[in-house]
């Protein structure tokens, strides 16, 4: 059961990174920051930081997910 929980956690981390990255790249974060009055330079810096954190999360958890899938296919299913 512990192995399944770690895979679910890794997948949720990967999905969270994808969502934050998409929100930043599609401009929803910028629109929200302008709505609450943080437009301008501070809004741009926060948008870049959120996009960077989302990208790093996407890469990190994506690699972890790939490694888990690789070990699972290599060890449990020879035809995978």
Phi, psi and omega per residue, in radians:
X1 nan -0.577 -3.127
X2 -1.135 -0.653 3.132
X3 -1.136 -0.680 3.113
X4 -1.169 -0.665 3.126
X5 -1.138 -0.661 3.140
X6 -1.213 -0.634 3.095
X7 -1.157 -0.709 3.112
X8 -1.128 -0.728 3.112
X9 -1.104 -0.727 3.113
X10 -1.134 -0.741 3.128
X11 -1.131 -0.703 3.117
X12 -1.158 -0.630 3.049
X13 -1.113 -0.755 3.094
X14 -1.065 -0.801 -3.128
X15 -1.143 -0.666 3.096
X16 -1.112 -0.739 3.091
X17 -1.072 -0.729 3.116
X18 -1.103 -0.757 -3.114
X19 -1.134 -0.807 3.136
X20 -1.117 -0.688 3.121
X21 -1.117 -0.778 3.114
X22 -1.136 -0.708 3.109
X23 -1.078 -0.685 -3.138
X24 -1.262 -0.738 -3.072
X25 -1.288 -0.518 -3.136
X26 -1.491 -0.086 3.030
X27 1.627 0.082 3.141
X28 -1.204 -0.610 3.119
X29 -1.169 -0.751 3.123
X30 -1.092 -0.760 3.125
X31 -1.094 -0.703 3.130
X32 -1.168 -0.725 3.128
X33 -1.145 -0.643 3.066
X34 -1.169 -0.663 3.139
X35 -1.085 -0.673 -3.134
X36 -1.591 0.074 3.023
X37 1.620 0.311 3.120
X38 -1.898 0.652 3.120
X39 -1.295 3.124 3.121
X40 1.502 -2.562 -3.026
X41 -1.146 -0.749 -3.134
X42 -1.115 -0.688 3.093
X43 -1.124 -0.699 3.108
X44 -1.142 -0.736 3.124
X45 -1.114 -0.771 3.114
X46 -1.118 -0.673 3.107
X47 -1.109 -0.744 3.112
X48 -1.140 -0.726 3.118
X49 -1.117 -0.737 3.128
X50 -1.148 -0.717 3.094
X51 -1.122 -0.706 3.130
X52 -1.148 -0.779 3.108
X53 -1.124 -0.723 3.087
X54 -1.090 -0.696 3.128
X55 -1.170 -0.788 3.129
X56 -1.122 -0.677 3.080
X57 -1.129 -0.741 3.097
X58 -1.032 -0.811 -3.133
X59 -1.175 -0.840 -3.070
X60 -1.088 -0.922 -3.110
X61 -1.257 -0.491 3.042
X62 -1.118 -0.751 3.080
X63 -1.133 -0.724 3.107
X64 -1.109 -0.721 3.130
X65 -1.144 -0.718 3.101
X66 -1.096 -0.754 3.130
X67 -1.102 -0.729 3.107
X68 -1.104 -0.771 3.134
X69 -1.152 -0.682 3.134
X70 -1.103 -0.805 -3.141
X71 -1.172 -0.628 3.120
X72 -1.153 -0.820 -3.134
X73 -1.190 -0.643 -3.102
X74 -1.263 -0.642 -3.051
X75 -1.628 -0.579 -3.003
X76 -1.796 -0.649 -3.072
X77 -2.164 1.885 -3.087
X78 -1.199 -0.374 -3.097
X79 -1.621 0.082 -3.040
X80 -1.302 nan nan
